[in-house]
Amino acid sequence: MIKFFRRIRQRLLAENKVSRYLLYAIGEIILVVIGILIALQINNWNEEQIAKRVEHNFLENLLLDLEKDEEKLQFYEKFYTKRIEYLDTLLTYVRNPNKNMELQKFSMYVEPIFYTINPISNATTFEAAKTSGTFNNFSQEEILKDLSQYNADFVILEYAFNSILRFVENHFEPLMYTLPEDYMNEDTGNLVINEVDVKDFYAKIASIKDYRNLDTDHKNILRNPKMENYLIGDMGRSYNALGKIASRQEQLKALKEKIASL
């Protein structure tokens, strides 16, 4: 093609047809410009298609992360709902000294209180996209804004859970350490809700026979004013955690609905 145009230019110059040569030159320039514009348009179209595919893949992976978050939140909700039930049962016995709580039942209800959980945020897709610059060509700015807020608000949940952990470590554990732990057996952990199986732990404790014949006065713990104070404090923090969980579940639901509507 280039040789074809070159021959035309050479022939026009050889025939001394300057005016026709100028017209031809202008036409050639216009054709080159049009060709460049078409190439740019095709290139822009290709880039737009790539950006759309990247964005589509991001949203698909994001939904998978949100589903994992949803499962975690359901577990957290169950964990703290049960925790409040156990605290309520113990407080009932603390406030009713005429109601006898056998050692076996006491052990099963206090043991779950030792357990706390750390919240986990499945933000892998978001962090990877942010690092790679995916958001530079992101068309759904409102979703990106909501997603950024959702991930930023994770610290609220984290703080609520950590508050309970610190409360257990600083108040419940020191109180319970005044009581010999010979009450623990294979059934002690039956009410424990945890993300990992704890049966092996309690089986191991039960397998180590205790020959001391200690007098485990668990009723003394129930009569201790610190026990009541602790149960109320833990219950308040657990209700607070449930509130934060519910708020995050609403955020997650709204985010999923926006993505599904695209």
C-alpha positions as CSV (number, residue, x, y, z in Angstrom):
1,M,0.0,0.0,0.0
2,I,2.8,2.4,0.9
3,K,4.6,1.6,-2.4
4,F,1.3,2.2,-4.3
5,F,1.0,5.7,-2.8
6,R,4.7,6.4,-3.4
7,R,4.4,5.6,-7.1
8,I,1.4,7.9,-7.5
9,R,3.4,10.8,-5.8
10,Q,6.4,10.1,-8.1
11,R,4.3,10.1,-11.2
12,L,2.5,13.4,-10.3
13,L,5.9,15.0,-9.6
14,A,7.4,13.7,-12.8
15,E,4.4,15.1,-14.8
16,N,4.8,18.4,-13.0
17,K,1.3,18.4,-11.8
18,V,1.9,20.3,-8.6
19,S,-1.8,21.2,-7.9
20,R,-2.9,17.6,-8.2
21,Y,0.1,16.5,-6.1
22,L,-1.0,19.0,-3.3
23,L,-4.6,17.7,-3.4
24,Y,-3.3,14.2,-3.4
25,A,-1.0,14.9,-0.4
26,I,-3.8,16.5,1.5
27,G,-6.0,13.5,0.8
28,E,-3.3,11.2,1.9
29,I,-2.9,13.1,5.2
30,I,-6.6,12.9,5.8
31,L,-6.6,9.2,5.2
32,V,-3.7,8.8,7.6
33,V,-5.5,10.8,10.2
34,I,-8.7,8.8,9.7
35,G,-6.7,5.6,10.1
36,I,-5.1,6.9,13.3
37,L,-8.5,7.9,14.7
38,I,-10.0,4.5,13.8
39,A,-7.0,2.7,15.4
40,L,-7.4,4.8,18.6
41,Q,-11.1,4.1,18.7
42,I,-10.5,0.4,18.4
43,N,-7.8,0.6,21.1
44,N,-10.1,2.5,23.4
45,W,-12.9,0.0,22.8
46,N,-10.5,-2.9,23.6
47,E,-9.4,-1.1,26.8
48,E,-13.0,-0.6,27.8
49,Q,-13.8,-4.3,27.2
50,I,-10.8,-5.3,29.3
51,A,-11.8,-2.9,32.1
52,K,-15.4,-4.3,32.0
53,R,-14.1,-7.9,32.3
54,V,-11.8,-6.9,35.2
55,E,-14.6,-5.1,36.9
56,H,-17.0,-8.1,36.3
57,N,-14.4,-10.5,37.8
58,F,-13.8,-8.3,40.7
59,L,-17.6,-8.1,41.6
60,E,-17.9,-11.9,41.2
61,N,-15.0,-12.5,43.6
62,L,-16.3,-9.8,45.9
63,L,-19.6,-11.6,46.2
64,L,-17.7,-14.8,47.2
65,D,-16.0,-12.8,50.0
66,L,-19.2,-11.3,51.1
67,E,-20.8,-14.8,51.3
68,K,-17.9,-15.9,53.6
69,D,-18.5,-12.8,55.7
70,E,-22.2,-13.6,55.9
71,E,-21.4,-17.1,57.2
72,K,-19.0,-15.7,59.8
73,L,-21.6,-13.2,61.0
74,Q,-24.2,-15.9,61.4
75,F,-21.7,-17.9,63.5
76,Y,-20.9,-14.8,65.6
77,E,-24.6,-14.1,66.1
78,K,-25.2,-17.7,67.3
79,F,-22.1,-17.5,69.5
80,Y,-23.2,-14.4,71.4
81,T,-26.9,-15.4,71.5
82,K,-25.8,-18.6,73.3
83,R,-23.4,-16.7,75.5
84,I,-26.2,-14.5,76.7
85,E,-28.3,-17.5,77.5
86,Y,-25.5,-19.0,79.6
87,L,-24.9,-15.8,81.4
88,D,-28.6,-15.5,82.1
89,T,-28.7,-19.0,83.6
90,L,-25.8,-18.3,85.9
91,L,-27.2,-14.9,87.0
92,T,-30.5,-16.7,87.8
93,Y,-28.6,-19.0,90.2
94,V,-26.5,-16.2,91.6
95,R,-29.6,-14.1,92.5
96,N,-31.6,-17.1,93.9
97,P,-29.5,-18.7,96.7
98,N,-32.4,-21.1,97.4
99,K,-32.0,-22.5,93.9
100,N,-29.3,-25.3,94.0
101,M,-26.9,-25.5,91.0
102,E,-25.1,-28.8,90.9
103,L,-21.4,-28.8,90.2
104,Q,-21.9,-30.6,86.9
105,K,-24.3,-28.0,85.6
106,F,-22.1,-25.2,87.0
107,S,-19.1,-26.6,85.1
108,M,-21.0,-26.8,81.8
109,Y,-22.3,-23.2,82.0
110,V,-19.1,-21.5,83.2
111,E,-16.8,-23.2,80.7
112,P,-18.2,-21.5,77.5
113,I,-17.6,-18.1,79.2
114,F,-13.8,-18.7,79.0
115,Y,-14.1,-18.8,75.2
116,T,-14.1,-15.7,73.1
117,I,-13.7,-15.2,69.3
118,N,-11.7,-12.9,67.0
119,P,-13.7,-11.4,64.1
120,I,-12.3,-12.1,60.6
121,S,-12.8,-9.9,57.6
122,N,-12.7,-11.5,54.1
123,A,-11.3,-8.5,52.3
124,T,-8.9,-10.3,50.1
125,T,-10.5,-9.2,46.8
126,F,-10.9,-5.6,47.9
127,E,-7.3,-5.3,49.1
128,A,-5.9,-7.0,46.0
129,A,-7.9,-4.7,43.7
130,K,-6.8,-1.6,45.6
131,T,-3.1,-2.6,45.4
132,S,-3.3,-3.5,41.7
133,G,-5.0,-0.2,40.7
134,T,-8.2,-1.9,39.5
135,F,-10.3,0.9,41.0
136,N,-8.7,3.5,38.6
137,N,-11.2,2.5,35.9
138,F,-14.0,1.4,38.2
139,S,-17.4,2.6,36.9
140,Q,-19.5,1.7,39.9
141,E,-18.3,4.5,42.2
142,E,-21.2,4.2,44.6
143,I,-20.5,0.5,45.2
144,L,-16.9,1.3,45.7
145,K,-17.7,3.9,48.3
146,D,-20.1,1.6,50.2
147,L,-17.5,-1.2,50.0
148,S,-14.8,1.1,51.4
149,Q,-17.1,2.1,54.3
150,Y,-18.0,-1.6,54.9
151,N,-14.3,-2.5,55.2
152,A,-13.5,0.5,57.3
153,D,-16.3,-0.3,59.8
154,F,-14.8,-3.7,60.5
155,V,-12.8,-2.1,63.4
156,I,-16.1,-1.4,65.2
157,L,-16.9,-5.2,65.3
158,E,-13.3,-5.9,66.2
159,Y,-13.4,-3.4,69.1
160,A,-16.6,-4.9,70.5
161,F,-15.2,-8.5,70.4
162,N,-11.9,-7.4,71.9
163,S,-13.7,-5.6,74.7
164,I,-15.2,-9.0,75.8
165,L,-11.8,-10.7,75.5
166,R,-10.2,-8.2,77.8
167,F,-13.1,-8.4,80.3
168,V,-12.8,-12.2,80.5
169,E,-9.0,-12.0,81.0
170,N,-9.1,-9.2,83.5
171,H,-12.2,-10.3,85.6
172,F,-13.6,-13.7,84.9
173,E,-10.4,-15.7,84.7
174,P,-8.9,-14.3,88.0
175,L,-12.2,-15.0,89.7
176,M,-12.4,-18.6,88.5
177,Y,-8.8,-19.3,89.3
178,T,-9.7,-19.2,93.0
179,L,-11.6,-22.4,92.3
180,P,-9.8,-25.7,91.7
181,E,-10.4,-27.0,88.2
182,D,-10.9,-30.6,89.3
183,Y,-14.6,-30.1,88.2
184,M,-13.6,-30.4,84.5
185,N,-14.5,-33.6,82.7
186,E,-15.4,-34.9,79.3
187,D,-18.9,-33.3,79.4
188,T,-17.7,-29.9,80.7
189,G,-17.3,-28.5,77.1
190,N,-20.7,-29.7,75.8
191,L,-22.1,-26.2,75.7
192,V,-19.0,-24.6,74.2
193,I,-19.5,-23.0,70.8
194,N,-16.3,-22.7,68.9
195,E,-15.0,-22.7,65.4
196,V,-12.7,-25.7,66.2
197,D,-13.6,-28.9,67.9
198,V,-12.7,-28.8,71.6
199,K,-13.7,-32.4,72.5
200,D,-10.2,-33.7,72.4
201,F,-9.1,-31.1,75.0
202,Y,-11.8,-32.1,77.5
203,A,-11.1,-35.8,76.9
204,K,-7.5,-35.2,77.6
205,I,-8.2,-33.4,80.9
206,A,-10.6,-36.1,82.0
207,S,-8.0,-38.8,81.2
208,I,-5.6,-37.3,83.9
209,K,-7.1,-38.7,87.1
210,D,-7.1,-36.4,90.1
211,Y,-6.3,-38.2,93.4
212,R,-6.4,-35.1,95.6
213,N,-10.1,-35.4,96.6
214,L,-10.5,-31.6,96.8
215,D,-13.6,-29.9,98.1
216,T,-14.7,-27.8,95.1
217,D,-17.0,-25.2,96.6
218,H,-18.5,-23.7,93.4
219,K,-21.3,-22.2,95.5
220,N,-18.8,-19.9,97.0
221,I,-18.1,-18.5,93.5
222,L,-21.9,-18.1,92.9
223,R,-22.2,-16.2,96.2
224,N,-19.3,-13.9,95.4
225,P,-20.5,-10.3,94.5
226,K,-17.8,-10.2,91.8
227,M,-19.5,-13.0,90.0
228,E,-22.7,-11.0,89.7
229,N,-20.8,-7.9,88.6
230,Y,-19.0,-10.0,86.0
231,L,-22.1,-11.7,84.6
232,I,-23.8,-8.3,84.1
233,G,-20.8,-6.7,82.5
234,D,-20.3,-9.6,80.1
235,M,-23.9,-9.7,79.2
236,G,-23.9,-6.0,78.4
237,R,-20.9,-6.4,76.2
238,S,-22.4,-9.4,74.5
239,Y,-25.6,-7.5,73.7
240,N,-23.4,-4.7,72.3
241,A,-21.6,-7.2,70.1
242,L,-24.9,-8.6,68.9
243,G,-25.9,-5.0,67.9
244,K,-22.7,-4.5,66.0
245,I,-23.2,-7.8,64.3
246,A,-26.7,-6.9,63.2
247,S,-25.5,-3.5,61.9
248,R,-22.8,-5.2,59.8
249,Q,-25.3,-7.8,58.5
250,E,-27.5,-4.9,57.3
251,Q,-24.5,-3.3,55.6
252,L,-23.6,-6.5,53.9
253,K,-27.2,-7.2,52.7
254,A,-27.4,-3.7,51.2
255,L,-24.1,-4.1,49.5
256,K,-25.0,-7.5,48.0
257,E,-28.4,-6.1,46.7
258,K,-26.6,-3.2,44.9
259,I,-24.2,-5.6,43.3
260,A,-27.0,-8.0,42.2
261,S,-29.0,-5.1,40.7
262,L,-26.2,-4.3,38.2
